[in-house]
């Protein structure tokens, strides 16, 4: 049974957590297919998800919300497809780091994100991660070339942001 969905799966680095990955970029999905191994991939927009109501027990949107115009539509869709006892996990960069990626439409504080998300979901957890976590993860993804992982790890050790929080995770259930 397919019950776990990732919205904005991109090249597929988190597909191991879910059954289905979706993205609005065909090129990204083609790259994800190489590592998907039995996962279902769907080309779709987060504001119009092609799934029936309350069909997923878990929805992951990692570094996606900050890219979506008309965010209210996407949050409404996620709530619609999530089972009443399901769990949603949102991850996004801190506002101070959102300028790094010019494709970010939203550059919100934790409080602003929480306020938007709370309209649709009851938040059970909100945590901030630092690059220490990112550094651990850099070695976990085997599909990233070893040389790139090593350069990334070395950069983090010297980086002025190495101990700064960089990512927010919010976990919740539908209201």
Secondary structure, 3 states (H helix, E strand, C coil): CCCEEEECCCCCCCHHHCCEEEECCHHHHHHHHHHHCCCEEEECECCECCCCCCCEEEEEEECCHHHCCCHHHHHHHHHHHEEEEEEEEEEEECHHHHHHCCCCCCCCCHHHHHHHHHCCEEEEEEEEEEHHHHHHHHCCCCCCCHHHHHHHHHHHHHCCCCCCEEEEEEEEEEC
